[in-house]
Amino acid sequence: MSQTKPNILVIMVDQLAPAFLPVHGFDLVKAPNISKLAARGVVFDSAYCNSPLCSPSRAVFMSGQLPSRSGVYDNAAEFRADIPTWAHYLRREGYQTILSGKMHFCGPDQLHGFEDRLTTDIYPADYGWTPDWDHPEDRPSWYHNMSSVMDAGLCVRTNQLDFDDEVVFAAERALYDHVRSPDKRPFCLVASLTHPHDPYAITEEFWNLYRDDEIPLPSHVVPAGELDAHSKRLRHVCDMDNAEITEQQIRNARRAYFGAISYVDSNVGKLLKTLEATGLADDTIVVFTGDHGEMLGERGMWYKMSWFEGSARVPLIISAPGRYQPRRVAASVSLVDILPTLIDMANPQAAAALSGVDGRSLLPHCRGEGGHDEVIGEYLAEGAIAPVMMIRRGAFKFVHSPDDPDQLYDLSNDPEELANLADDPAHAEVLEDFRREAAERWNLVDIDAAVRESQRRRRVVDAALTSGKLNPWDFQPFKDASKQYMRNSIDLDDLEAMARYPRVRP
């Protein structure tokens, strides 16, 4: 099969820190299918999210807009229906756009340009998880706590396994439907899994791929009193200071997390095998990425929500044999670049005409023609009391928040981010350049006010909508059973012939 515009399969995972993948040097984890994809693709060694939390990160991924522009500040901020996504742009270019799995869209619009959505979401679409910067001392019940670590281990079944098994089955069926359908438009299909996101629980099949005695403990644990101000707040938000975590519980959590990565990898293998079986592999670009990382006990921290590497880095592989030669990219890029990249794959002229986006195409990197080396990050959600902004360029990462001391790290010499250089006289000029850039880039007073006002509005609306009759926004998948399997509306022989692949008769 061959066509001018390539098919695109996006495989998205949740909370996968690339530092725990063999493709990035962590050989303990067994992920042969991701490694196979990387071996024939372009691997980005320094890819980041632009906001280390599910919903804002995914809104950036879809829209190419940073949170301060889109207004998707946190896990309960509405993603407005009038913001174009790459699904809208690709539909204009003649693509069938399909979503299977998680995207954490908040608000009434649960499609955002997708023509077909095959599953519901695993997370709620309402305003119930709205943070409250006016009362940072309060801990709502929906915040993370340490039960994910304390209860980590083996399971037979979980909510997340139910979800991801459905996601992959629906995505596989969509690929089979594509080759059996008379609709020959190219497709962009997203299969978005919720693993290896906590809770850290996995089945025996994947748990037993690892042994307790080979699970490494976190390499650096920073005493709580020596943590930066934002990390201290995150410990409060996640109730870490009130939890007694044992070494065995840490090993259990990491072992289950590694098992969940292997579970993800097995599903990547299923999707790649389906591309091969349907003859779509040669005409399909595969993009593998995630929404944010996972600290997994490093620095004494868990989950995400900070700009440290474990939390902010994401996997990113673009595999298109015959289009882009396998290579590694050292330059720093981010999820905000995905929208212009996908449009560039479909129509370079349309990509060149884009406006109102904050990202840049990654295709120069894929072709070995250079490309940008810059990441802009904005964190405007729980655990913060003011905007927490980040700039990554070259060797340096700069983190700035009006209420906190600045942080400056030289990642080329200090990949563990153990030495904050903000007070180092030798780096005073570098620091001042970043401070000047931040002042020019962001009006933090206005952004802070906009975030707080949004939170206040949403809390009023949520209190009202949860009183009386509930009319949820959660996506309800529709299936027309009258057109599935054997029905008298279609001649039996014709139906069987249409459903069989490869075809045995016209």
VONU-519663 format. One record per residue (C-alpha): z, x, y; residue in one letter. Coordinates in steps of 0.1 Angstrom, whole numbers, padded with zeros to 4 digits, always signed. Each point is the difference from the previous one (the first is absolute). Layout:
% VONU-519663
ZXYa/...
% end
This chain:
% VONU-519663
+0000+0000+0000m/-0009+0014+0034s/+0002-0014+0035q/-0001+0012+0036t/+0035-0009+0010k/+0027+0012-0024p/+0025-0021-0017n/+0036+0009+0010i/+0031-0002-0022l/+0033+0006+0018v/+0030+0006-0022i/+0031-0002+0020m/+0035+0008-0012v/+0034-0005+0016d/+0026+0027+0009q/-0017+0028-0020l/+0009+0034+0014a/-0029+0023-0007p/+0024+0029-0005a/+0007-0015-0034f/-0036+0000-0012l/-0015+0028-0022p/-0030+0001+0023v/+0025+0013+0027h/+0017+0025-0023g/+0027-0021-0017f/-0011+0005-0036d/+0030-0018-0016l/-0014-0035+0008v/-0027-0012-0023k/-0029-0015+0019a/-0032+0010-0017p/-0022-0027+0015n/+0010+0008+0036i/-0006+0036-0008s/-0034-0008-0014k/-0008-0020+0031l/+0011+0030+0022a/-0020+0025-0020a/-0032-0017+0009r/+0010-0011+0035g/+0011+0011+0034v/+0038+0005+0000v/+0018-0002+0033f/+0031+0023-0002d/+0015-0011+0033s/-0005-0037+0002a/+0026-0022+0018y/+0008-0036+0006c/+0003-0010+0037n/+0032-0020-0004s/+0022+0007-0030p/+0006-0036-0010l/-0021-0024-0021c/-0013-0027+0023s/-0006+0021+0032p/-0016+0027-0021s/-0023-0024-0017r/-0010-0016+0033a/-0010+0034+0013v/-0020+0006-0033f/-0018-0033+0005m/-0005+0000+0038s/-0003+0036+0010g/+0025-0008+0027q/+0035+0015+0005l/+0030-0024+0001p/+0004+0002+0037s/-0035-0013+0004r/-0001-0026-0027s/+0036-0013+0003g/+0007+0005-0037v/+0033+0017+0006y/+0019-0006-0032d/+0001-0019-0033n/+0001-0034+0017a/-0023+0004+0029a/-0031-0022+0001e/-0033+0016-0006f/-0021-0020+0025r/-0031-0018-0013a/-0021+0012+0029d/+0003+0037-0009i/-0031+0012-0018p/+0006+0018-0033t/-0024+0020-0021w/-0003-0031-0022a/-0015-0018+0030h/-0023+0029+0008y/-0012+0004-0036l/-0007-0037-0003r/-0023+0003+0030r/-0018+0028-0018e/-0007-0022-0030g/+0030+0009-0022y/+0020-0023-0022q/+0036+0009+0008t/+0027-0007-0026i/+0037+0006-0001l/+0021+0001-0031s/+0037+0008+0006g/+0024+0009+0027k/-0009+0003+0037m/+0031-0014+0016h/-0018-0021+0026f/+0026-0018+0021c/-0010-0033+0017g/-0023-0029-0008p/-0032+0021-0004d/+0003+0013-0036q/-0037+0011-0003l/-0008+0022+0031h/-0036+0002-0009g/+0001+0000-0038f/-0024-0025-0014e/+0020-0003-0032d/+0037+0006-0007r/+0008-0001-0037l/+0038+0001-0001t/+0029-0009+0022t/+0020+0027+0017d/+0033+0014-0014i/+0017-0001+0034y/+0006-0029+0023p/-0024-0009+0029a/+0027-0014+0023d/+0023+0015+0027y/+0031+0001-0021g/+0001+0038-0001w/+0000+0005+0038t/+0022+0029+0012p/+0024-0003+0029d/+0000+0030+0023w/+0025-0019+0022d/+0026+0002-0028h/-0006+0033-0019p/+0034-0001-0015e/-0007-0031-0021d/-0013+0004-0035r/-0020-0031-0011p/+0000-0007-0037s/-0038+0006-0003w/+0003+0037+0009y/-0003+0026-0027h/+0033+0010-0017n/+0008+0025-0027m/-0002-0024-0030s/-0035+0013-0007s/+0015+0034-0007v/+0032-0011-0017m/-0018-0025-0023d/-0030+0023-0007a/-0012+0004-0036g/-0018-0017-0029l/-0012-0036+0001c/-0021-0023-0021v/-0014-0020+0029r/+0003-0002+0038t/-0013-0021+0029n/-0022+0030+0009q/-0015+0005-0034l/-0009-0037-0001d/-0017+0004+0034f/-0019+0032-0007d/-0012-0011-0035d/-0015-0030+0017e/-0016+0020+0028v/-0018+0024-0024v/-0011-0028-0023f/-0015-0019+0030a/-0017+0031+0014a/-0015+0008-0034e/-0013-0036-0003r/-0015+0002+0035a/-0020+0031-0010l/-0012-0018-0031y/-0008-0031+0021d/-0020+0022+0024h/-0024+0013-0027v/-0004-0035-0015r/-0006-0017+0033s/-0034-0007+0017p/+0018+0010+0032d/-0012+0036+0004k/+0017+0009+0033r/+0019+0032-0001p/+0038-0005-0003f/+0031+0015+0014c/+0028-0007-0024l/+0037+0009+0007v/+0023+0002-0030a/+0035+0005+0016s/+0030+0007-0022l/+0036-0003+0009t/+0011+0030-0023h/+0016+0025+0002p/+0020-0017+0027h/+0037-0004-0008d/+0019-0016-0019p/-0003+0030-0023y/-0005-0017-0033a/-0027+0006-0025i/-0008-0009-0036t/+0007+0022-0030e/-0037+0010-0004e/+0001+0018+0034f/+0037+0009+0000w/-0004+0020-0032n/-0027+0021+0015l/+0028+0020+0016y/+0033+0014-0011r/+0033+0001+0019d/+0003+0038-0002d/-0034+0005+0017e/+0007-0022+0030i/+0006+0022+0030p/+0027-0010+0024l/-0009-0001+0038p/-0006+0035+0012s/+0018-0003+0033h/+0028-0024+0009v/+0011+0002+0036v/+0036-0009+0006p/+0003-0034+0017a/+0017+0015+0031g/-0029+0024+0005e/-0028-0026-0002l/-0022-0009+0030d/+0010-0032+0019a/-0027-0022-0015h/+0009+0011-0036s/+0036-0009+0007k/-0010-0035+0011r/-0021-0004-0031l/+0030+0009-0022r/+0018-0028+0018h/-0029-0025-0004v/-0004+0008-0037c/+0038+0001-0005d/-0002+0035-0015m/+0033+0011+0015d/+0019-0027-0020n/-0016+0008-0033a/+0014+0024-0026e/-0032+0014-0017i/+0004+0021-0031t/-0023+0028-0011e/-0010-0020-0030q/-0010-0029+0022q/-0022+0023+0021i/-0017+0013-0032r/-0005-0036-0012n/-0016-0010+0033a/-0023+0030+0000r/-0009-0004-0036r/-0008-0036+0004a/-0020+0008+0032y/-0020+0026-0019f/-0006-0026-0028g/-0012-0025+0026a/-0025+0026+0013i/-0013+0003-0036s/-0002-0038-0002y/-0020+0000+0032v/-0022+0027-0015d/-0007-0021-0031s/-0012-0028+0022n/-0022+0024+0020v/-0015+0009-0034g/-0007-0036-0008k/-0019-0006+0033l/-0020+0032-0004l/-0009-0009-0036k/-0011-0034+0012t/-0023+0016+0026l/-0016+0020-0028e/-0003-0029-0024a/-0017-0022+0026t/-0024+0027+0011g/+0015+0000+0035l/+0015+0035+0000a/-0031+0018+0015d/-0003-0024+0029d/+0037-0004+0008t/+0021+0021+0023i/+0036+0001-0011v/+0028+0004+0026v/+0035+0006-0014f/+0029-0001+0025t/+0035-0014+0008g/+0018-0016+0028d/+0028+0026+0005h/+0021+0024-0021g/+0035+0001-0015e/+0028+0025+0007m/+0015-0004-0036l/+0032+0017+0009g/-0014+0029+0020e/+0022+0009+0030r/+0024-0025-0015g/-0023-0029+0011m/-0018-0027-0020w/-0029-0023+0006y/-0020+0005+0032k/+0002-0009+0038m/+0001+0035+0013s/-0025+0027+0010w/+0010+0025-0026f/-0027+0011-0023e/+0013-0019-0031g/+0000-0033+0020s/-0031+0004+0021a/-0026+0017-0022r/-0023-0020-0021v/-0025+0008-0028p/-0037-0002+0010l/-0029+0007-0022i/-0036-0011+0007i/-0022+0003-0031s/-0038-0005+0002a/-0018+0023-0024p/-0035+0006+0013g/+0010-0007+0036r/+0029+0023+0007y/+0007+0033-0018q/+0035+0005-0014p/+0021+0019+0026r/+0035+0002+0014r/+0007-0008+0037v/+0029+0017+0017a/-0003-0017+0033a/+0024-0028+0008s/-0014-0035-0001v/+0014-0035-0003s/-0004-0036-0010l/-0012-0009+0035v/-0032+0018-0010d/-0008-0023-0029i/-0017-0027+0020l/-0025+0022+0018p/-0006+0019-0033t/-0008-0032-0020l/-0023-0012+0027i/-0017+0034+0001d/-0006-0003-0037m/-0017-0033+0004a/-0019+0006+0033n/+0004+0031+0021p/-0015-0018+0030q/+0026-0027-0001a/+0027+0027-0003a/-0013+0018+0031a/+0002-0033+0020a/+0036-0008-0009l/+0025-0005+0028s/+0036-0009+0002g/+0010+0022-0029v/+0023+0030-0002d/-0015+0017-0030g/-0029+0023-0007r/-0024+0001-0030s/+0009+0024-0028l/-0036+0004-0012l/-0004+0034+0019p/+0029+0012-0022h/-0016-0014-0031c/-0033+0017+0008r/+0017+0033+0009g/-0011-0003+0036e/+0034+0005+0017g/+0018-0030+0014g/+0032-0007+0019h/+0035+0014-0008d/+0025-0024+0016e/+0023-0028-0009v/+0017-0024+0024i/+0030-0019-0013g/+0021-0029+0014e/+0031-0014-0017y/+0013-0032+0016l/+0020-0016-0028a/+0035-0001-0016e/+0022+0030+0003g/-0013+0007+0035a/+0015-0009+0033i/-0030+0011+0020a/-0035+0011-0008p/-0002+0030-0023v/-0033+0018+0005m/-0017+0028-0018m/-0029+0024+0006i/-0013+0023-0027r/-0026+0026+0010r/-0007+0034-0015g/+0032+0015-0014a/+0024-0021+0020f/+0016-0034-0002k/+0017-0014+0031f/+0024-0030-0002v/+0012-0017+0032h/+0022-0030+0008s/+0016-0006+0034p/+0035-0004-0015d/-0001+0030-0024d/-0004+0038+0003p/-0036+0011-0006d/-0011+0015-0033q/-0026+0027-0004l/-0010+0015-0034y/-0024+0028-0009d/-0012-0014-0034l/-0021+0032-0007s/+0032+0021-0002n/+0026-0028-0007d/-0016-0026-0022p/+0035-0014-0009e/+0007-0007+0037e/+0033+0017+0000l/-0002+0018+0034a/-0003-0022+0031n/-0017+0023+0025l/+0005-0023+0030a/+0028+0023+0013d/-0017+0032-0009d/-0011+0019+0032p/-0029+0015-0018a/-0015-0035-0004h/+0009-0013+0034a/-0036-0001+0012e/-0012-0018-0031v/+0028-0026+0004l/-0008-0005+0036e/-0037-0006-0008d/+0010-0027-0025f/+0024-0016+0024r/-0026-0002+0027r/-0025-0015-0025e/+0025-0026-0011a/+0007-0010+0036a/-0037-0004+0007e/-0007-0018-0033r/+0028-0025-0001w/+0019-0021+0026n/+0031-0002-0022l/+0019-0023+0024v/-0028-0026-0002d/-0003+0004-0038i/+0037-0003-0005d/+0000-0032+0021a/-0029-0015-0019a/+0016+0007-0034v/+0033-0016+0010r/-0017-0030+0015e/-0020-0005-0032s/+0031+0002-0021q/+0018-0026+0021r/-0029-0024-0001r/-0004+0003-0038r/+0037-0005-0006r/-0002-0033+0019v/-0031-0011-0019v/+0014+0010-0033d/+0032-0019+0005a/-0020-0031+0009a/-0026+0003-0029l/+0028+0004-0026t/+0017-0031+0011s/-0011-0033-0016g/-0033-0001-0019k/-0013+0034-0010l/-0037+0006+0005n/-0006+0036-0012p/-0028+0022+0011w/-0001+0019-0034d/-0035+0002-0014f/-0007-0026-0028q/-0028+0012-0023p/-0025-0028-0009f/-0018-0001-0033k/-0026-0026-0008d/+0006-0005-0037a/-0030-0023-0002s/-0023+0030+0004k/+0019+0023-0025q/-0007+0004-0037y/-0018-0028-0018m/-0008-0031+0021r/-0026-0028-0005n/-0014+0006+0035s/-0020+0030-0014i/-0020+0001-0032d/+0020+0018-0026l/-0027+0027-0008d/-0006+0006+0037d/+0038+0003+0006l/+0005+0025-0028e/-0030+0020+0011a/+0012+0002+0036m/+0035+0011-0011a/-0011+0027-0024r/-0004+0035+0013y/-0024+0017-0006p/-0024-0029-0002r/-0016-0007-0034v/-0026-0023+0014r/-0013-0011+0035p/
% end
